[in-house]
């Protein structure tokens, strides 16, 4: 447990420190080269990962014998090696056939190995056999080594390729280490072709979910790079990376309630748990949305360096995505998913993506970085609106039941905004002071506006917390 918590802390802090050194030393254009190169490689990694990290734990739980488990692990590696070969070929063709991508080729060429090493990622297996402690310690060591290497070796804009190599090198070591641990704790056996096909089919629904969500989350960087090149990608990557770091936190908050919802079949109980899940997520999101308008520029300057504070408006727009993402995750993937209604969710994401891709170029042309951020928010908001409408039609949630948690968490956030406005007018400029004042005022206003529901919420949250400790 301690290793897992330490790993989570390192995984949150180390990337921010790594990006701080990279952005401040590479400069905006060098940082843009590295980030777009990583973006291109990420699609290859997604092709290799496919839906196996989510599918393999399910398959292992239903395996009838230790030998079947070993064959499943073997099928995972062999299937992914096939995916990796395809990913290397596709990445090579895309980059080499586009003259505009020649600036990224040196960084990508030095890191194509990550596509092969990612085939050996056995994190899903280690989770299924409950061997995450050693894996967590290994991740801590790799992240800290990566941070030390970036701090020591990255010195100028010419080191963009080296930064990509270091970043992927750490991930490659983690993949190789997870393979060794899985081999040690579970073992591997050569699978049959039938077992490989079965494992592939099991992973397809999860792959669709991952790809659909990632497409919606990442297309805005492509819009910026296409219009403004590496320099634009560099400036935009600052607020974009911060927004991406919020997504896992939303998932972590909602997962507490989702684990309870899985075993619930009574509609009224499901609605009650859904309401608490939405409220818990809104309590995190709403002060974040309001607070970013007051602290965004300072946070960007602190993490990415001088010049990135100019992207404060971009960050303030992008953070609105957190609300749409909460709807997509909690009501779409988690709640509608429990009712086996994922096709409408995929359709909603596709419609949202299509709207963003069609309108995005015009928005970027007219509003630059803010335009790409608006396209991103528009895309996810359309998808979230469709998902909410679908959930209403199947009797899962009414609009006022969604509006309740939104208002409960939103009103204290607006009051917090008033306090921060007055504080700024009084001369408060320190980031620490604004964060502390914002946090304290939000808690006070939430308790004042929702005294009865606050008590119920915290009792329910405490009950869930005690349940998971057992």
VOTI-52080 format. One record per residue (C-alpha): residue number from 1; residue in one letter; x, y, z. Coordinates in steps of 0.2 Angstrom, whole numbers, plus 5000, padded with zeros to 4 digits. Layout:
# VOTI-52080
> NUM/a/X/Y/Z .
...
This chain:
# VOTI-52080
> 1/x/5000/5000/5000 .
> 2/x/5014/5012/5005 .
> 3/x/5023/5008/4989 .
> 4/x/5008/5011/4978 .
> 5/x/5004/5028/4987 .
> 6/x/5022/5033/4985 .
> 7/x/5022/5028/4966 .
> 8/x/5006/5039/4964 .
> 9/x/5014/5054/4972 .
> 10/x/5030/5052/4961 .
> 11/x/5020/5050/4946 .
> 12/x/5011/5066/4949 .
> 13/x/5026/5076/4955 .
> 14/x/5040/5070/4944 .
> 15/x/5032/5073/4927 .
> 16/x/5029/5091/4932 .
> 17/x/5047/5094/4938 .
> 18/x/5053/5085/4922 .
> 19/x/5042/5097/4911 .
> 20/x/5049/5112/4921 .
> 21/x/5067/5108/4917 .
> 22/x/5063/5103/4899 .
> 23/x/5052/5118/4895 .
> 24/x/5063/5131/4903 .
> 25/x/5079/5124/4895 .
> 26/x/5073/5119/4878 .
> 27/x/5063/5135/4875 .
> 28/x/5046/5135/4867 .
> 29/x/5051/5129/4850 .
> 30/x/5062/5115/4857 .
> 31/x/5049/5110/4869 .
> 32/x/5036/5110/4855 .
> 33/x/5047/5098/4844 .
> 34/x/5048/5086/4859 .
> 35/x/5030/5087/4864 .
> 36/x/5024/5084/4846 .
> 37/x/5036/5070/4843 .
> 38/x/5030/5062/4859 .
> 39/x/5012/5065/4853 .
> 40/x/5016/5055/4837 .
> 41/x/5024/5041/4846 .
> 42/x/5010/5040/4858 .
> 43/x/4998/5035/4844 .
> 44/x/5010/5020/4841 .
> 45/x/5010/5016/4859 .
> 46/x/4991/5016/4860 .
> 47/x/4991/5004/4845 .
> 48/x/5002/4992/4854 .
> 49/x/4993/4994/4871 .
> 50/x/4976/4992/4862 .
> 51/x/4964/4986/4875 .
> 52/x/4975/4973/4883 .
> 53/x/4979/4982/4900 .
> 54/x/4960/4982/4904 .
> 55/x/4956/4965/4896 .
> 56/x/4970/4954/4903 .
> 57/x/4965/4956/4922 .
> 58/x/4947/4951/4917 .
> 59/x/4953/4936/4907 .
> 60/x/4965/4931/4921 .
> 61/x/4951/4931/4934 .
> 62/x/4941/4919/4923 .
> 63/x/4956/4908/4919 .
> 64/x/4953/4890/4925 .
> 65/x/4971/4884/4929 .
> 66/x/4988/4891/4932 .
> 67/x/4993/4885/4914 .
> 68/x/4979/4895/4906 .
> 69/x/4985/4910/4915 .
> 70/x/5003/4907/4909 .
> 71/x/4996/4905/4891 .
> 72/x/4986/4921/4893 .
> 73/x/5002/4931/4898 .
> 74/x/5011/4923/4883 .
> 75/x/4997/4928/4871 .
> 76/x/4998/4946/4878 .
> 77/x/5016/4947/4873 .
> 78/x/5015/4939/4856 .
> 79/x/4999/4949/4851 .
> 80/x/5008/4965/4856 .
> 81/x/5023/4961/4847 .
> 82/x/5013/4960/4831 .
> 83/x/5005/4977/4836 .
> 84/x/5022/4984/4839 .
> 85/x/5028/4979/4821 .
> 86/x/5013/4987/4814 .
> 87/x/5015/5003/4825 .
> 88/x/5033/5005/4819 .
> 89/x/5029/5003/4801 .
> 90/x/5014/5015/4802 .
> 91/x/5024/5028/4812 .
> 92/x/5038/5027/4800 .
> 93/x/5027/5029/4785 .
> 94/x/5017/5044/4792 .
> 95/x/5032/5054/4798 .
> 96/x/5044/5050/4782 .
> 97/x/5030/5054/4770 .
> 98/x/5026/5071/4777 .
> 99/x/5039/5084/4773 .
> 100/x/5032/5095/4787 .
> 101/x/5037/5081/4800 .
> 102/x/5055/5080/4795 .
> 103/x/5060/5091/4810 .
> 104/x/5052/5078/4822 .
> 105/x/5061/5063/4813 .
> 106/x/5077/5063/4823 .
> 107/x/5068/5063/4840 .
> 108/x/5056/5049/4834 .
> 109/x/5069/5039/4826 .
> 110/x/5079/5038/4842 .
> 111/x/5064/5032/4851 .
> 112/x/5055/5020/4840 .
> 113/x/5062/5006/4852 .
> 114/x/5048/5011/4864 .
> 115/x/5035/5004/4852 .
> 116/x/5044/4987/4854 .
> 117/x/5047/4988/4872 .
> 118/x/5029/4993/4876 .
> 119/x/5024/4976/4869 .
> 120/x/5032/4969/4885 .
> 121/x/5021/4980/4897 .
> 122/x/5014/4967/4909 .
> 123/x/5006/4980/4922 .
> 124/x/4989/4973/4919 .
> 125/x/4995/4955/4924 .
> 126/x/5004/4962/4939 .
> 127/x/4988/4970/4945 .
> 128/x/4978/4954/4942 .
> 129/x/4991/4944/4952 .
> 130/x/4992/4957/4966 .
> 131/x/5010/4961/4964 .
> 132/x/5010/4980/4962 .
> 133/x/5021/4984/4977 .
> 134/x/5037/4979/4968 .
> 135/x/5031/4986/4952 .
> 136/x/5027/5003/4960 .
> 137/x/5045/5004/4968 .
> 138/x/5052/5000/4950 .
> 139/x/5041/5014/4943 .
> 140/x/5048/5026/4957 .
> 141/x/5066/5022/4952 .
> 142/x/5063/5024/4934 .
> 143/x/5054/5041/4936 .
> 144/x/5067/5048/4947 .
> 145/x/5081/5042/4936 .
> 146/x/5072/5051/4921 .
> 147/x/5070/5067/4931 .
> 148/x/5089/5066/4936 .
> 149/x/5094/5063/4918 .
> 150/x/5083/5078/4911 .
> 151/x/5090/5089/4925 .
> 152/x/5108/5084/4921 .
> 153/x/5108/5082/4902 .
> 154/x/5095/5094/4895 .
> 155/x/5103/5111/4892 .
> 156/x/5097/5119/4876 .
> 157/x/5085/5118/4862 .
> 158/x/5096/5106/4852 .
> 159/x/5092/5093/4866 .
> 160/x/5074/5090/4861 .
> 161/x/5078/5073/4854 .
> 162/x/5088/5068/4869 .
> 163/x/5073/5073/4880 .
> 164/x/5061/5062/4870 .
> 165/x/5074/5048/4872 .
> 166/x/5075/5050/4891 .
> 167/x/5056/5051/4893 .
> 168/x/5054/5035/4882 .
> 169/x/5069/5026/4890 .
> 170/x/5061/5027/4907 .
> 171/x/5045/5020/4900 .
> 172/x/5054/5007/4891 .
> 173/x/5063/5002/4907 .
> 174/x/5046/5001/4916 .
> 175/x/5039/4989/4903 .
> 176/x/5054/4978/4903 .
> 177/x/5054/4977/4922 .
> 178/x/5036/4973/4922 .
> 179/x/5039/4959/4910 .
> 180/x/5053/4952/4921 .
> 181/x/5041/4953/4937 .
> 182/x/5027/4944/4928 .
> 183/x/5038/4930/4922 .
> 184/x/5044/4928/4939 .
> 185/x/5028/4929/4948 .
> 186/x/5016/4921/4935 .
> 187/x/5027/4913/4922 .
> 188/x/5023/4913/4903 .
> 189/x/5019/4899/4891 .
> 190/x/5018/4898/4872 .
> 191/x/5000/4901/4868 .
> 192/x/4990/4893/4854 .
> 193/x/4983/4903/4839 .
> 194/x/4966/4901/4846 .
> 195/x/4971/4909/4863 .
> 196/x/4979/4923/4854 .
> 197/x/4963/4927/4844 .
> 198/x/4953/4925/4860 .
> 199/x/4964/4938/4869 .
> 200/x/4963/4950/4854 .
> 201/x/4944/4949/4853 .
> 202/x/4942/4952/4872 .
> 203/x/4953/4968/4870 .
> 204/x/4944/4976/4856 .
> 205/x/4929/4984/4866 .
> 206/x/4942/4991/4878 .
> 207/x/4953/4997/4863 .
> 208/x/4938/5006/4856 .
> 209/x/4935/5015/4872 .
> 210/x/4953/5021/4874 .
> 211/x/4955/5026/4856 .
> 212/x/4938/5036/4856 .
> 213/x/4943/5045/4872 .
> 214/x/4961/5049/4867 .
> 215/x/4956/5055/4850 .
> 216/x/4944/5068/4858 .
> 217/x/4957/5073/4871 .
> 218/x/4972/5075/4860 .
> 219/x/4966/5082/4843 .
> 220/x/4969/5100/4848 .
> 221/x/4988/5099/4848 .
> 222/x/4987/5093/4830 .
> 223/x/4977/5108/4825 .
> 224/x/4990/5120/4833 .
> 225/x/5005/5111/4826 .
> 226/x/4997/5111/4808 .
> 227/x/4994/5130/4809 .
> 228/x/5009/5136/4819 .
> 229/x/5022/5123/4818 .
> 230/x/5034/5117/4833 .
> 231/x/5034/5134/4841 .
> 232/x/5015/5135/4842 .
> 233/x/5015/5117/4849 .
> 234/x/5027/5122/4862 .
> 235/x/5017/5136/4869 .
> 236/x/5001/5126/4868 .
> 237/x/5009/5111/4876 .
> 238/x/5010/5120/4893 .
> 239/x/4992/5122/4897 .
> 240/x/4988/5106/4887 .
> 241/x/4999/5096/4898 .
> 242/x/4992/5104/4914 .
> 243/x/4974/5099/4908 .
> 244/x/4979/5082/4905 .
> 245/x/4986/5080/4922 .
> 246/x/4969/5084/4929 .
> 247/x/4961/5069/4920 .
> 248/x/4968/5055/4931 .
> 249/x/4963/5064/4947 .
> 250/x/4945/5065/4940 .
> 251/x/4946/5046/4937 .
> 252/x/4953/5043/4954 .
> 253/x/4939/5052/4963 .
> 254/x/4925/5044/4953 .
> 255/x/4932/5026/4955 .
> 256/x/4929/5026/4973 .
> 257/x/4910/5026/4970 .
> 258/x/4911/5016/4954 .
> 259/x/4918/5001/4963 .
> 260/x/4902/5001/4973 .
> 261/x/4891/5004/4959 .
> 262/x/4897/4988/4950 .
> 263/x/4888/4977/4963 .
> 264/x/4872/4987/4963 .
> 265/x/4856/4981/4954 .
> 266/x/4843/4992/4962 .
> 267/x/4839/5007/4951 .
> 268/x/4836/5019/4966 .
> 269/x/4853/5014/4974 .
> 270/x/4862/5016/4958 .
> 271/x/4855/5034/4956 .
> 272/x/4860/5038/4974 .
> 273/x/4878/5032/4971 .
> 274/x/4878/5041/4954 .
> 275/x/4873/5057/4963 .
> 276/x/4887/5055/4976 .
> 277/x/4899/5051/4962 .
> 278/x/4894/5067/4953 .
> 279/x/4895/5078/4969 .
> 280/x/4912/5071/4973 .
> 281/x/4919/5075/4956 .
> 282/x/4911/5092/4956 .
> 283/x/4918/5096/4972 .
> 284/x/4935/5094/4964 .
> 285/x/4931/5102/4947 .
> 286/x/4921/5118/4951 .
> 287/x/4934/5126/4962 .
> 288/x/4947/5121/4949 .
> 289/x/4938/5130/4935 .
> 290/x/4935/5146/4945 .
> 291/x/4952/5146/4953 .
> 292/x/4962/5144/4937 .
> 293/x/4956/5161/4931 .
> 294/x/4965/5169/4946 .
> 295/x/4981/5157/4947 .
> 296/x/4983/5150/4929 .
> 297/x/4996/5162/4924 .
> 298/x/5006/5160/4939 .
> 299/x/5005/5141/4939 .
> 300/x/5011/5141/4920 .
> 301/x/5026/5152/4924 .
> 302/x/5031/5142/4939 .
> 303/x/5030/5125/4930 .
> 304/x/5035/5129/4912 .
> 305/x/5045/5145/4915 .
> 306/x/5045/5163/4908 .
> 307/x/5034/5167/4894 .
> 308/x/5021/5153/4897 .
> 309/x/5011/5164/4908 .
> 310/x/5004/5171/4891 .
> 311/x/4994/5155/4889 .
> 312/x/4984/5159/4905 .
> 313/x/4968/5162/4895 .
> 314/x/4971/5145/4885 .
> 315/x/4973/5136/4902 .
> 316/x/4957/5144/4909 .
> 317/x/4947/5138/4893 .
> 318/x/4955/5121/4893 .
> 319/x/4951/5118/4911 .
> 320/x/4932/5119/4907 .
> 321/x/4935/5102/4899 .
> 322/x/4936/5094/4916 .
> 323/x/4917/5096/4918 .
> 324/x/4913/5088/4901 .
> 325/x/4926/5074/4905 .
> 326/x/4917/5071/4921 .
> 327/x/4901/5068/4912 .
> 328/x/4909/5057/4899 .
> 329/x/4918/5047/4912 .
> 330/x/4905/5045/4926 .
> 331/x/4888/5045/4916 .
> 332/x/4895/5038/4900 .
> 333/x/4909/5025/4903 .
> 334/x/4905/5020/4921 .
> 335/x/4886/5021/4923 .
> 336/x/4880/5018/4905 .
> 337/x/4894/5005/4903 .
> 338/x/4886/4996/4918 .
> 339/x/4870/4994/4908 .
> 340/x/4880/4989/4892 .
> 341/x/4876/5004/4882 .
> 342/x/4893/5009/4876 .
> 343/x/4889/5011/4858 .
> 344/x/4879/5027/4861 .
> 345/x/4894/5033/4871 .
> 346/x/4906/5029/4856 .
> 347/x/4894/5038/4844 .
> 348/x/4893/5053/4855 .
> 349/x/4912/5054/4856 .
> 350/x/4913/5052/4837 .
> 351/x/4901/5067/4834 .
> 352/x/4910/5078/4847 .
> 353/x/4927/5074/4838 .
> 354/x/4919/5077/4821 .
> 355/x/4913/5094/4827 .
> 356/x/4930/5099/4834 .
> 357/x/4939/5094/4819 .
> 358/x/4928/5103/4807 .
> 359/x/4927/5119/4817 .
> 360/x/4944/5118/4824 .
> 361/x/4954/5125/4809 .
> 362/x/4943/5141/4808 .
> 363/x/4944/5144/4827 .
> 364/x/4963/5142/4827 .
> 365/x/4964/5154/4812 .
> 366/x/4953/5167/4821 .
> 367/x/4959/5165/4839 .
> 368/x/4975/5156/4839 .
> 369/x/4979/5146/4855 .
> 370/x/4962/5150/4862 .
> 371/x/4954/5144/4846 .
> 372/x/4961/5127/4848 .
> 373/x/4956/5127/4867 .
> 374/x/4938/5132/4862 .
> 375/x/4938/5118/4849 .
> 376/x/4943/5105/4862 .
> 377/x/4930/5111/4874 .
> 378/x/4917/5111/4861 .
> 379/x/4921/5094/4856 .
> 380/x/4920/5086/4873 .
> 381/x/4905/5097/4878 .
> 382/x/4895/5090/4863 .
> 383/x/4899/5073/4867 .
> 384/x/4895/5075/4886 .
> 385/x/4878/5083/4881 .
> 386/x/4873/5069/4870 .
> 387/x/4878/5056/4884 .
> 388/x/4868/5066/4897 .
> 389/x/4853/5066/4885 .
> 390/x/4855/5047/4882 .
> 391/x/4856/5044/4901 .
> 392/x/4840/5054/4903 .
> 393/x/4831/5044/4890 .
> 394/x/4835/5027/4898 .
> 395/x/4829/5034/4915 .
> 396/x/4846/5034/4923 .
> 397/x/4847/5052/4927 .
> 398/x/4836/5068/4925 .
> 399/x/4843/5085/4921 .
> 400/x/4839/5092/4938 .
> 401/x/4848/5077/4946 .
> 402/x/4863/5082/4937 .
> 403/x/4860/5100/4940 .
> 404/x/4859/5097/4959 .
> 405/x/4877/5092/4962 .
> 406/x/4883/5105/4949 .
> 407/x/4874/5119/4959 .
> 408/x/4880/5113/4976 .
> 409/x/4898/5113/4970 .
> 410/x/4896/5128/4959 .
> 411/x/4889/5141/4970 .
> 412/x/4903/5140/4983 .
> 413/x/4915/5141/4969 .
> 414/x/4908/5157/4963 .
> 415/x/4908/5164/4980 .
> 416/x/4926/5159/4981 .
> 417/x/4929/5168/4965 .
> 418/x/4922/5184/4973 .
> 419/x/4934/5182/4988 .
> 420/x/4949/5180/4976 .
> 421/x/4943/5195/4966 .
> 422/x/4943/5206/4982 .
> 423/x/4960/5198/4987 .
> 424/x/4968/5203/4971 .
> 425/x/4961/5221/4972 .
> 426/x/4968/5222/4989 .
> 427/x/4985/5218/4982 .
> 428/x/4987/5199/4985 .
> 429/x/4998/5192/4972 .
> 430/x/5007/5177/4979 .
> 431/x/5002/5160/4972 .
> 432/x/5003/5152/4989 .
> 433/x/4992/5165/4997 .
> 434/x/4979/5164/4983 .
> 435/x/4978/5145/4983 .
> 436/x/4977/5145/5002 .
> 437/x/4963/5158/5003 .
> 438/x/4954/5150/4988 .
> 439/x/4954/5132/4997 .
> 440/x/4949/5139/5014 .
> 441/x/4935/5150/5007 .
> 442/x/4928/5136/4996 .
> 443/x/4927/5124/5011 .
> 444/x/4918/5137/5021 .
> 445/x/4906/5142/5008 .
> 446/x/4902/5124/5004 .
> 447/x/4898/5120/5022 .
> 448/x/4888/5136/5023 .
> 449/x/4877/5133/5008 .
> 450/x/4875/5114/5010 .
> 451/x/4875/5110/5028 .
> 452/x/4863/5096/5028 .
> 453/x/4870/5088/5012 .
> 454/x/4888/5091/5017 .
> 455/x/4885/5080/5032 .
> 456/x/4877/5066/5022 .
> 457/x/4891/5067/5009 .
> 458/x/4905/5066/5021 .
> 459/x/4897/5052/5030 .
> 460/x/4894/5042/5014 .
> 461/x/4912/5046/5009 .
> 462/x/4919/5040/5025 .
> 463/x/4908/5024/5024 .
> 464/x/4916/5021/5007 .
> 465/x/4933/5025/5013 .
> 466/x/4931/5012/5028 .
> 467/x/4924/4999/5016 .
> 468/x/4940/5000/5005 .
> 469/x/4951/4999/5020 .
> 470/x/4944/4982/5024 .
